[in-house]
Structures are given as C-alpha cells and as structure tokens.
Amino acid sequence: MPFPRQHIALLAGIAAALTLSAFGGAFNAYHLDIAMTVGIAIILAVSLNLINGHTGLFSLGHAGFMAIGAYLSATITLFVGPQLTGPAPSAFATQAIFFTALLTGGLCAAFAGILIGLPSLRLKGDYLALVTLGFGEIVRVIFQNIEPLGGALGLYGIHPLTNFAWIYSGVALTIFTVSCLVNSTYGRGFLATHDNEIAARSIGLNTTRYKITAFAVGAFFAGIAGGLFAHLRMTIDPRGFDFSRSIEIILMVILGGMGNTLGVILAAVVLTVLPEVLRPVAEYRMIIYSLLLVILMIARPQGLLNFRPKKAARI
C-alpha cells in the first residue's frame, strides 16, 4: 500500500524545518525573526480559513483563541515547568515541557472554540460575527484583570523556547490537518455547509457537527500559534490580542481567497513582510500599507491565487 502523498509532504515539511533550524545561526537574525513571524501568521491564517473560508462561518474572535494559547502555555513553562524539572532541567526536559505547554494551550483554546461554536447552531452571518467579537473582547478583559499573569502590564520573562523548527513544524502540521480534513469524505461536509446549509441538512448531513469541528480545530491551531508567539517574543500583554489582531488575520484570509489554502498562505507572507519592506518610509508606512490593501482588494477581490472568472467565483 503506497504511503499517502499528504503524509509524505508532512514528513518532508518537518524534516526541512529541522534541517533549516540546525543552520539557523548562519542566517541574519532580523531575517530569521521575520521568517518565524511569517510562520506564525500562516498558522493563524490557515486555521481561520477552515472556519471562515471552508465552512462559511464568520469569526472575529481568532485573537481570543490565540491569547488563551499564549497565556496558558507561558504559565506552564514559567510556573509549572520549574516545579516538575527542578532548577537545572536537561534540554530534553525543557523541550518536553514546552511541547506539553503548547499542547495544553491548544487544547484549552479548542475547548473555548467548542463553547463559542455552540451559538453557531442558531446564529450565522453578522450575528455570529458579533458573538465571536464579544468572545475575543471578554478573553482580553479577563487576562487584563488577572494580576498573577501581569494584568494590564502583561507577562514578562517568558523563556525563549520557540525556534524555526517548532514554528515550521507547526505550519506543516496545520496545513496537513486542514487539507486532509477538507479533502476527505468527511471534510466534504464543511463545503456542503458552506454552500447551502439547508440543502446539506436535507440530505442528512449533521451541519452542527461540522460547524463545531471547524471551530475546535481552528481554535486549537490558533492556541498553538499563541504559544509559539509568546515564547518567541518573551513578553505578552492583553493589547496584543485585541480586535485589530483578529482583523489582521481576517485580512489574510480575504486577500488570499476564502477557502483557498495556498492563496491564504501567500497573503499571510505578503501582509507580514510588507510592513517590514515599508520600514524605511516609517512616516508614511501605514498610509502606503492601507493604500496597497485597497488596490489589492480592487484588483483581486476573488483572492491572490484564485484565477477563476469573477462571475464563476461568486457562484
């Protein structure tokens, strides 16, 4: 029995991430930091694309899932890990604690995704968007008022455990999971729910299950991205997970083309690198950035890599 192509691609992606990480010292530190930021953006955009693009729901709370993953994973590596491994842990123990922290953050974010997915049984469109927006703000305000986690000032001194291998292994796993889900027999339910929920129900599909699954999987990987972000920047605060962060991720999905995984990846790269390219004109950077966004949305409203005719794309 031949090894599935998707599994080969996953293994190749993880192997490439490990190999490039081993030579990380040879790269310019600034360029390496941008590459890792791009990787986190890809995880966030591809995971949101499962909810917004493939399933047709509209979530404005992805930054809330990211915050849950960031704070919980940082709490484990800062306060729980030292209690388990002692004052001088081995490299293996440190990486094991980090893996456990990422997994815990992702699972807690997935649980929150299931909770926020329940209103989608009755709500859709603008109403569901408002619910998810409220969820993201509630999460931010909760962390803002937890003093042991730094309160409004944020959490500092997080261990720098994130590296190129962790991030791009996460990228490979996210793309693999979403692609396998969407292209499988089970995953066709996401597309049916997106295209016509009433018709999907009439042929016996349990659209509720697909909606909650999309929220849980999308939130899980957003939590993983949050944990990677916290251990890359070494400091987090509630303002970093506000409404504008959710909008940034949604822009990647819309610009890449809703439901187009390759286009969303390209949009995540473009929208993350573009502010850095414009850094020499810092005074006009946000004006130029916004103007380019407007031009891109006018020129490519169907997405960067969606080359179907506009009329066909709307169908």
VMD Tcl script that draws the C-alpha trace (Angstrom):
set ca {
  {0.00 0.00 0.00}
  {1.65 3.31 -1.06}
  {2.30 5.93 1.61}
  {-0.28 8.76 1.20}
  {1.06 11.84 -0.57}
  {-0.13 14.18 2.19}
  {1.82 12.23 4.81}
  {4.97 12.38 2.69}
  {4.53 16.15 2.35}
  {4.10 16.47 6.15}
  {7.26 14.47 6.88}
  {9.18 16.43 4.24}
  {7.98 19.73 5.74}
  {9.03 18.76 9.27}
  {12.39 17.44 8.02}
  {13.01 20.70 6.14}
  {12.11 22.73 9.24}
  {14.53 20.72 11.41}
  {17.32 20.97 8.82}
  {16.97 24.73 8.33}
  {16.73 25.25 12.09}
  {20.05 23.44 12.54}
  {21.67 26.07 10.31}
  {19.73 28.96 11.89}
  {22.93 30.60 13.15}
  {24.07 31.18 9.56}
  {21.09 33.42 8.81}
  {20.70 37.12 9.55}
  {18.91 37.41 12.93}
  {16.49 40.05 11.60}
  {15.55 37.97 8.55}
  {15.18 34.87 10.71}
  {12.83 36.75 13.05}
  {10.69 37.85 10.09}
  {10.61 34.28 8.76}
  {9.39 32.99 12.12}
  {6.76 35.76 12.36}
  {5.57 34.76 8.89}
  {5.28 31.13 10.04}
  {3.06 32.09 12.99}
  {0.91 34.22 10.66}
  {0.50 31.24 8.30}
  {-0.72 29.01 11.16}
  {-3.26 31.66 12.21}
  {-4.49 32.35 8.66}
  {-4.81 28.69 7.59}
  {-6.63 27.78 10.81}
  {-9.08 30.69 10.43}
  {-9.57 29.75 6.78}
  {-11.08 26.43 7.92}
  {-13.76 28.37 9.86}
  {-14.38 31.36 7.61}
  {-13.34 30.05 4.21}
  {-14.21 26.37 4.05}
  {-17.18 26.23 6.45}
  {-18.67 29.63 5.68}
  {-18.89 30.85 9.28}
  {-17.63 34.32 10.14}
  {-15.45 34.52 13.22}
  {-13.98 37.73 14.60}
  {-12.54 36.11 17.71}
  {-9.41 34.35 16.47}
  {-7.16 36.61 18.56}
  {-9.04 35.38 21.64}
  {-8.07 31.77 20.90}
  {-4.50 32.92 20.30}
  {-4.49 34.71 23.69}
  {-5.68 31.58 25.52}
  {-2.87 29.52 23.97}
  {-0.26 32.22 24.66}
  {-1.13 32.80 28.31}
  {-1.66 29.15 29.27}
  {1.50 27.87 27.60}
  {3.55 30.71 29.15}
  {2.05 29.96 32.57}
  {3.09 26.30 32.29}
  {6.68 26.98 31.22}
  {7.09 29.80 33.77}
  {5.41 28.41 36.89}
  {4.61 24.69 36.46}
  {7.67 23.50 34.50}
  {10.28 24.51 37.11}
  {8.30 22.64 39.80}
  {8.46 19.44 37.74}
  {12.00 19.59 36.35}
  {13.92 21.34 39.14}
  {16.26 24.34 38.89}
  {18.59 22.84 36.22}
  {16.46 20.89 33.72}
  {18.01 18.96 30.86}
  {17.46 20.10 27.27}
  {15.09 17.18 26.69}
  {13.03 18.04 29.79}
  {12.81 21.69 28.72}
  {11.59 20.77 25.24}
  {9.14 18.22 26.69}
  {7.66 20.87 28.99}
  {7.41 23.27 26.05}
  {5.63 20.67 23.93}
  {3.23 19.96 26.82}
  {2.62 23.69 27.26}
  {1.83 24.18 23.57}
  {-0.48 21.17 23.53}
  {-2.29 22.32 26.68}
  {-2.71 25.83 25.30}
  {-4.04 24.44 22.03}
  {-6.48 22.07 23.75}
  {-7.82 24.81 26.04}
  {-8.28 27.07 23.02}
  {-10.09 24.21 21.24}
  {-12.41 23.84 24.25}
  {-13.14 27.57 24.03}
  {-13.74 27.07 20.30}
  {-16.37 24.43 21.06}
  {-18.07 26.79 23.53}
  {-18.10 29.65 21.02}
  {-19.17 27.26 18.28}
  {-22.38 26.35 20.12}
  {-24.09 29.70 19.32}
  {-23.43 28.95 15.65}
  {-26.21 26.36 15.90}
  {-28.68 29.24 15.86}
  {-26.66 32.19 14.56}
  {-24.87 32.95 11.33}
  {-23.54 35.88 9.34}
  {-23.36 39.22 11.14}
  {-24.92 37.87 14.35}
  {-22.31 35.12 14.73}
  {-19.57 37.66 13.93}
  {-20.80 39.84 16.81}
  {-20.81 36.87 19.21}
  {-17.23 35.93 18.32}
  {-16.19 39.59 18.55}
  {-17.65 39.70 22.07}
  {-15.85 36.47 22.95}
  {-12.48 37.90 21.89}
  {-13.03 41.04 23.95}
  {-14.13 39.01 27.01}
  {-10.95 36.92 26.83}
  {-8.81 40.05 26.56}
  {-10.51 41.73 29.52}
  {-10.23 38.58 31.66}
  {-6.47 38.36 31.13}
  {-6.21 42.11 31.69}
  {-7.62 41.62 35.19}
  {-5.64 38.55 36.29}
  {-2.84 40.13 38.33}
  {-0.74 36.92 38.77}
  {-0.42 36.90 34.95}
  {0.71 40.51 34.86}
  {-2.70 42.15 34.49}
  {-2.77 45.09 32.11}
  {1.05 45.28 32.04}
  {1.34 41.77 30.63}
  {3.53 38.77 31.33}
  {7.31 39.17 31.12}
  {10.34 36.88 31.32}
  {8.87 34.09 29.19}
  {11.56 31.60 28.19}
  {12.76 31.91 24.55}
  {11.90 28.34 23.55}
  {10.38 28.97 20.12}
  {12.69 28.39 17.17}
  {12.44 27.87 13.41}
  {11.88 24.11 13.77}
  {8.96 24.46 16.19}
  {7.21 27.10 14.08}
  {7.56 25.47 10.67}
  {6.74 22.01 12.04}
  {3.57 23.69 13.31}
  {2.99 25.22 9.86}
  {3.38 21.80 8.19}
  {1.03 20.16 10.71}
  {-1.60 22.90 10.34}
  {-1.63 22.75 6.53}
  {-1.65 18.93 6.63}
  {-4.57 18.76 9.09}
  {-6.73 21.35 7.32}
  {-6.00 19.89 3.85}
  {-6.76 16.33 4.97}
  {-9.98 17.47 6.66}
  {-11.25 19.47 3.69}
  {-10.26 16.94 1.00}
  {-11.54 13.87 2.85}
  {-15.00 12.37 2.52}
  {-15.80 13.75 5.99}
  {-14.48 17.16 5.01}
  {-16.91 17.50 2.13}
  {-19.42 18.28 4.87}
  {-17.59 21.57 5.55}
  {-18.02 22.59 1.90}
  {-21.66 21.48 1.84}
  {-22.33 23.51 5.00}
  {-20.62 26.48 3.38}
  {-22.51 26.27 0.07}
  {-26.03 25.58 1.29}
  {-26.71 24.58 4.88}
  {-30.40 23.82 4.33}
  {-29.65 21.55 1.39}
  {-26.90 19.82 3.39}
  {-29.35 19.12 6.21}
  {-31.97 17.85 3.79}
  {-29.62 15.09 2.59}
  {-28.88 14.03 6.16}
  {-25.64 15.87 6.94}
  {-25.19 16.92 10.56}
  {-24.12 20.52 9.89}
  {-23.89 21.23 13.63}
  {-21.08 18.71 13.96}
  {-19.17 20.29 11.06}
  {-19.51 23.80 12.47}
  {-18.28 22.84 15.95}
  {-15.46 20.74 14.48}
  {-14.32 23.70 12.38}
  {-14.31 25.98 15.42}
  {-12.48 23.41 17.59}
  {-9.75 22.63 15.02}
  {-9.29 26.28 14.04}
  {-9.10 27.38 17.67}
  {-6.64 24.58 18.52}
  {-4.09 25.77 15.98}
  {-4.68 29.42 16.94}
  {-3.80 28.40 20.52}
  {-0.64 26.68 19.26}
  {0.28 29.84 17.34}
  {-0.30 31.87 20.51}
  {2.07 29.65 22.50}
  {4.75 29.91 19.81}
  {4.28 33.70 19.69}
  {4.63 34.05 23.49}
  {7.87 32.04 23.59}
  {9.25 33.93 20.58}
  {8.58 37.48 21.83}
  {9.18 36.55 25.54}
  {6.52 39.05 26.61}
  {2.77 39.23 26.03}
  {0.07 41.65 27.10}
  {-3.71 41.79 26.50}
  {-3.40 44.64 24.00}
  {-1.57 42.30 21.63}
  {-4.70 40.17 21.29}
  {-7.30 42.84 20.71}
  {-9.80 43.33 17.88}
  {-7.17 44.66 15.47}
  {-5.20 41.39 15.69}
  {-8.32 39.45 14.63}
  {-8.80 41.87 11.73}
  {-5.20 41.30 10.58}
  {-5.84 37.54 10.38}
  {-9.16 38.01 8.59}
  {-7.43 40.26 6.04}
  {-5.04 37.40 5.23}
  {-7.96 35.05 4.62}
  {-9.94 37.51 2.50}
  {-6.94 38.67 0.48}
  {-5.77 35.10 -0.09}
  {-9.23 33.99 -1.21}
  {-11.78 32.41 1.11}
  {-11.25 28.66 1.10}
  {-8.03 28.84 -0.91}
  {-5.27 27.46 1.33}
  {-2.37 28.33 -0.99}
  {-3.69 31.86 -1.52}
  {-4.12 32.37 2.23}
  {-0.51 31.28 2.83}
  {0.69 33.77 0.19}
  {-1.43 36.55 1.73}
  {-0.01 35.79 5.19}
  {3.51 36.15 3.77}
  {2.70 39.38 1.90}
  {0.87 41.08 4.79}
  {3.60 40.16 7.29}
  {6.57 41.15 5.12}
  {5.02 44.31 3.64}
  {5.25 46.44 6.84}
  {8.93 45.47 7.13}
  {9.61 46.41 3.49}
  {8.00 49.80 4.14}
  {10.00 50.41 7.32}
  {12.46 52.86 5.57}
  {9.48 55.19 4.98}
  {8.17 54.85 8.52}
  {6.28 58.17 8.44}
  {4.11 57.06 5.53}
  {4.21 53.31 6.18}
  {0.64 52.85 7.38}
  {-0.73 55.12 4.62}
  {1.10 53.16 1.91}
  {0.17 49.85 3.57}
  {-3.52 50.77 3.66}
  {-3.43 52.09 0.09}
  {-1.84 48.85 -1.18}
  {-4.53 46.87 0.62}
  {-7.25 48.89 -1.11}
  {-5.56 48.39 -4.50}
  {-5.15 44.65 -3.92}
  {-8.80 44.26 -2.91}
  {-9.95 46.18 -6.00}
  {-7.59 44.31 -8.35}
  {-8.01 40.84 -6.83}
  {-11.36 40.72 -4.96}
  {-11.51 36.96 -5.53}
  {-8.14 36.38 -3.82}
  {-4.48 36.47 -4.82}
  {-4.33 32.94 -6.24}
  {-7.92 32.48 -7.35}
  {-7.82 32.77 -11.14}
  {-11.40 31.76 -11.84}
  {-13.52 34.38 -13.62}
  {-15.15 36.74 -11.14}
  {-18.65 35.63 -12.08}
  {-17.80 31.96 -11.61}
  {-16.07 32.70 -8.30}
  {-19.27 34.24 -6.90}
  {-21.23 31.13 -7.77}
}
mol new
graphics top color blue
foreach p $ca { graphics top sphere $p radius 0.5 }
foreach p [lrange $ca 0 end-1] q [lrange $ca 1 end] { graphics top cylinder $p $q radius 0.2 }
display resetview
